[in-house]
Amino acid sequence: MQLSVRAPRSRRGTVVAKAVGMKSNTRQTIRPLVRLGQVSFALLLSVAACKSKAKDATGSAAGSDSPSEPAPALPPVPVVPATPGVLNVAGVPALAAPDAIEPPSRDIVPGMTIAAAKAKGCKDDSVDYLLKWKDDVDVWVDKDSGLVTKLAVTYKKADFEQLKTKWGAPSFGEDWLGANWLASLSGCTDTCTVNFTRSPLALLGAQPAPPLGLAGLKPGATVAAVTGMVGADLKGRNGVGSGFGLDVGIDPDSDSFGVIVLNEPTNRPIEEWRPLLEKQWGPAVKSEGSEVSARWISQDKRWAVELGRYGDTLRYIPMMPSQELFATLRALPAKVWNKPKAVVDALPGFEDGGIDFPHTELSVDSANYRSVRFSVEYDDKDTVSEIRIAIFGLPAQLKAAHTAWQALAGSPKKTKNADGDEQQTATVDGITFVVALSDEVIEWLAVRPEPAQP
């Protein structure tokens, strides 16, 4: 089976978190993500989805009508300094006690550096991606990541049949997944070749957040920041080997990373991953109307992880907790109303006439590349005369998002305009907004009245 996997391409925008301006990469333009024939595990910094009447994997009601509670912080991840030119997997758990599924030796382990493998006796091979070690073991390496990526062990067919009896039935599709190792049969005639990598679950971790320390990245972080965290230059690559059966790469957007990609170079169906991920991260949820197969939300509500929106992909979407976002938004009207353009332009994250906020746990299903846009218009003297707040989401999500915003800004009331037509209005810091509701956007619009004519 061959797969053509596609994923969102981002565009430059702006976001705000805690009044710190950050570049955002987020529009849903579709482009090929990985090589034909690969299942991609894409940590996509873009748009997507999260709402459900059921509780999410952290126990919070992602689609409830009440404002979001403060999000607990994720447990701190030990910071291990990166070595330039080597993918930093030092923070991933080490091998645990052996179980039935083991290669003949643990002396050379995928994920160790090429230098460490050579220190244990491996030699350069005439084949660029191999090291010489033992007659029945090929050590595969990735020069771009600087790591050993897998062990290819050759068994006599009779020996392999005996080994299968010890291993039992395949537990991960056609492969054997143990506590430490993933064993995949490559081919079998007179001899059988089995590829051993570290278990991919060890790389993915116990929380639905990006691996290798990448959970600390903010939307719009530079490619240089990614390289500094992981050691290897991932820019423009299909992926570099990690030793965990998943290749790590990024699809950059200018000087920022737009997508972090984990490619699995096999054709593993999506239904094989979901039971393992639910065991790892808890029950999956998804929103009404969402195109995803499953979703998990990190405890701190800064990451949504989606399975199956674009082919067999696992996408990590950076978010801003809704409570933090709406608190930031609540402070903006008074800062800009009747203010000169120069003052507004100096606001963190203000660009192209407004501020685009990243997704929250209440908006991530929206096809829009942002959860909220705050924008302004000016009069002929270049002072702000109009404020527009647009809140985006699927119909099922908008009610919860609007409730969270009203908890800080106040609830609209029914009034009549100058023509006697009924409307909803709300007053924020003395500024009157007209509130308009639709299926996928709620808009608060304030327009300064024209001066009375003499």
N, C-alpha and C positions, 0 to 999 in steps of 0.2 A: 504494500500500500504506500502511495506517495501522498504527502500532504502539502498543500500550498497554504501557508499560514500568513495571515495579514493582521496588521494591528495599527492603532492610531498613530499618526504623525502629529507632532505638536506644533504650535505656533507661539511666537513670542507674545507675552502679555505682561501684566503686573499683578502682584498679590501683596497682601499686607498681613503680617502676623506680629502681634505685640508691638505695633507701630514701627516695625522694622521693614523697610522696603525690600522686596525680593522679586526677582524675575520669575515669571511663570511660563511653563511650556505646555500649551494645552489645546489644541483644536483637533477635532476628529477628522483628519484627512487620512485616508487609508493608503498604505504603501506596504510592499513586501517586507517582512521582518527577518526571516531566516532562510537558510538554504532549503531548496525543495527537498522534501523527504524527511524533514526534521520536525519533531514536536517542539514547539517553543514554550518555554516558561518565561513569560515576559513580565518584568516589573515595570509597568507602564505608568509614567508620571503624566497622567492625562485625566480623562473624565470617565465617570461610570456611575456606580449605583449602590445605594444601601437604604432600604427601609423594609420593615416587616412588622406585622402585628405580633409576631412571635419575638421572643427575646433573642438577641444575637449571641455569638459565642462567648461574649464576656459577661452575659447576664443583663445587659442593658437593653431596654426596649427601643430598638433603632427606629421604629416607626410609630412610636407612641405620640399622643397629642400633647404631652407635657414637655416643658423645656428640658433640655439635656442637662444631666447632672455633671458636676466637675469630673473630668476624666482622671483616673489614677495614672501615675507615671509607670512606664515599663521598668522592670528591674534593670539596673545599670549593667551595661555590657562591658566587660573588661577591655580596656584599650591596649592593644598589642601593637607596638610600632611596626610600620610596614618597611620592608626592605625594597628599595627602588629596583624595579624590573622583575619582581617576584610577587605573584598574587598572594595576598596575605590571608591564609586560612588558619593562622595560628590560634585564633579564638574559637575555632570549631572544636567540639569535644573530642578527646583522644579516644582511641579504641578501648572498648570495654572488655570484660572477660570474654573469652572465646565461647562460641556456641558451635552448632553443627556445621554451619556454612562458613568455611574458612579456606583460604588458599594454603598451599603447602608450607609457606613461611610468612612470618610477619616482619622479616628483616627489612624488606622494602615495602613501603606502604604508600599507595596513592595519596597525593596531597603533600608529600614531603618534597623538599627542593631537590633539583637535579644535583646540586652540589652535595647534599646530604647522602643521596643515593650513591654517588661516586665515592664518597668517603667510606661506604660500606661494601665497596668492591665492584660496583658497576663501571663499565668502560664504554667509551664512545663506540658507536656502530657505524657501518657504512651507510645505513639507512638513517636519515636525519631525525626521524621521530622515535627511534629506538635506542636503548642502551643494552649492551651485552651484559648478561649476568649468569644465568644457568641455561643449560641446553634445552630444558623443557619450559622455560619461562622467558617471555619477551616483556621487557619493561618499556612501556610507552611513555613518552614525554611530550610536553608542549613547550617549545623554546620561548614562545611569547609570554607564557605565564611563569616559566622557570620551574615548573612542577612535574613530578611523576603523575600521570593521569590514569593509568590502569596497568594491571598485570594480565597478560595473555598466557594462560597455562595450558600446556598440551598433555593430555592423558591418553593412555592406551584405552581403546574402546571398552574392554572388559573392566578396567579400573574405573572408568567413568560410570558404567552401569552400576557398579558396586557403590560408588559415591552417591548416585541418585537415590539409592535405597536408604542411605544414611540421611540425606537431605529431606526426603519426603517429596510430596507433590509441590510443583511451583506455587509460590505464594503471591507473586506480583506479575500477573499475566503469565507469560511463559518463562519467567525468571524466578530465581530464588532470592528472597530478601531476608537477611538475618539481622541480628542486633547491630552488627558492624559492617557487613559486606553485602553487596549486590552481585550476584553471580549470573551471568548471561551466557548461554550456549551460542557460540559463534558458528560452529560447523562440526559435523561428525561423520567420518567415514571409517577408515582403519584406526584413526586417532580422532580425538575430540578436543576442540579448543574452547576453553571457558574464559571469558573476560571477567576479571574481578575489579570492582571499584568500591570505594567507601559507600556506605548507605547514603542515598541522597537526603534521607530524612534528617541525618545529622547536620547537613548543610542548611536545610530549611529551618531547623530550630523549633523550639517549643512554643513560640509566639508567632502569630501571623504578621510578621514584620520582616523587612529585607535582611538577608544574611550578610556576613563579612563586615559588620559594623555599619552597613549602609542605612540602617534605620535612623541614624542621626542626621541624614541629609535633609535639607529643606528644599522646597520647590525652587527651581532656578539655580541650584548649586552648580558651580562651574565644573567642567571636565577635569580641571586641575585638582579640584577638591576631591573628586572621586578617585583619581589616581593617587592622591596623597593618602586616602584611606585604605585602598586595597593594594597599593604598590605597583601593580601592572598597569600599563597603558591600555585601556579598553576602547579608546576612541576609534570608531569606524570599523570595528572588528565584528565578525560573526560570533565570536566568542573565544575565550581562552580556557584551556582545560583547568578544572579545579581538583580533579581526582575523586569527585563525588558523583560521577555520571551526569553532571550538568556543566555546560560551558557558560562562562560569565562574560557578558559584553555590554556595551551601551550603544544606543543610537543617539548621537548628540544633536542638539539644536543650537547651532552657532557655537558659542563658547560655553553653553550650559548643556547638561545632560537632559535629554527628553525622555529616554526609555532606558531602563536597565533590563537586560535580557538574560534569562537563563535558558539555554537551548538544551534539550535532551535529544541526543543524536540517534534516537530510535523512533519507531512508529507506534508508540504506546498509546492506546485509546484513552480518552478522557475518563471513561468509567472505571479504569483501573486505578486512577489517582485519588478519586474522591474518598473512598473508604479509608485510605491511609491518611489523608489529610484531616479527615474528621476525627480519626483516632489521635492524631497529633495535636490538632487545634480545637477540637470540640465540634458540636453540630454546626453545619453550615446553614446560612439563611440566605434568602434572596427576596427582592422586592416584587410586589405585584407589578406586572408590566415589564420587568427586567428581562434582558436577553441573556443573562449569565446563567450558568448551570448551578453555581454555588458561590457563596461569599462568606468571608470572615472579616471581623473588625478587630484591630489590635486594642488592647486594654486602654491605651492612652488616646484612642480615637484619632491617631495621626496617620494610620494606614488602613486602607481597605484592600483586601486581597480577593480577587475574582478568579474563578475557574470557568473557562469556556465561553467568554464573550466573543472572541475572535479565534475560531478553531480551538485546538487543544492548547490553550494558553493559560498560564497562571500570571496574573497581573497585579502588581503592587502599586496602589494609587496613593500618593501622599495627600493628606488632608489636614485641615485646621479644625480642631474641635469647635462645634457650633457655638458653645458658650463663649469661647475666646473670640471667635469671629464677630458675633453680634455685639460683644462689648466694645470691640474696636470700631465697628460700624456706628454704634450709638454715639460715639464722641465726634463723629465727622461733621454732621450738619452745622453745629455751632462754630466749627473751625473755618467753614468756607462761606457761610451765608453773608452776602453783601461785602465779601472780601475781594481785594484786587487779585488779578490773575497771577501775579508774581508770588503772592502768599500761597495760593492753591497749588501752583506748580512745584513748590518746595515740599509739599507733603510727601512722606515716604510712600513709595509705590504708585504715585500719581503719574500717569502717562496716557497720551492720546485722549485727553479729556476725561479721564476717570481712573478708577481703581477696580481691577478684577480680582476677586477673592477666590482662593482655591476651594475645592469641594469640602464639605463637611459630612459627617455621618448621616445627616438628614437630606443630603442632596445628591449623593454620589451616583444615583441611577440616572440622573438627567443626561440627555445627549448634549446639553450645552457644556462648553469647556470650562465653565466657572459656576460657582454657586450663587454669587451675588455680584452685581455690578453697581458701583456708586459713581455717578457721573454728574457733570455740571454744564451749564451754559452761561454765557456772559452777555451783558448789555453792551451798548455802544461805547461805554466808558471802561470796558474790560473788568467789570466787577460782576460777581456771581449773582445772577437773577433767577436761576432755575436749578433745582436739585432733583435728580431722579435716582431712586433706589429700586433695582429690579432683583427679585429673589426667584431663582429658577429651581425646577424640580419636576419629577413626575407628579401627576395629580395626587397620588397616594402620599407623597412626601411633603407636598406644599403646606398642608395643614399643620403638620408638626413644626416645619421650619418657620411658618408665620407665627405660630404660637410662641416659639422661642424668641422671635424678634419682638413681639408685642409685650412680652414679659419685661423688656427693657425700655421700649419706646412708647408703650401705652396702646390701648385698643381703639380702633376707629369707631366713630359714632355716625349715625345717619343724620345728614343735614340736607339743605337745599342750596343749589347754586343761584347765581343772579337771575337765571331764567326760570327758576322755580322747579328745576329738575332735582330729583333725589340723588344724593351721592353719599359716599362714606369719606369722612375726613378724620385726621389725627393731628395733634399738635405736639411737636417736639422742640423743646427749647424756644417756644414762642413762634415757631415756623409751622404754618399750616400745610399739611400734605393731603392731597386727594388720593384715595386708595382705590386701585382697580384690580379686580381678580379675574384670572382666566385659568385654563386647565394646566398650563405649564409655566406661568410666571405671575407673580404678584408685584405690582408696581406702586410705589409711593412717589408722588410727583408734587413738588412745591414750586409754584411760580409766583414771583414777586408781583403784586398788583401794579398796574400802571398808575403814575401820579394822576390825581384828579385834574381835569382840565379847568382852567379859570372861566 
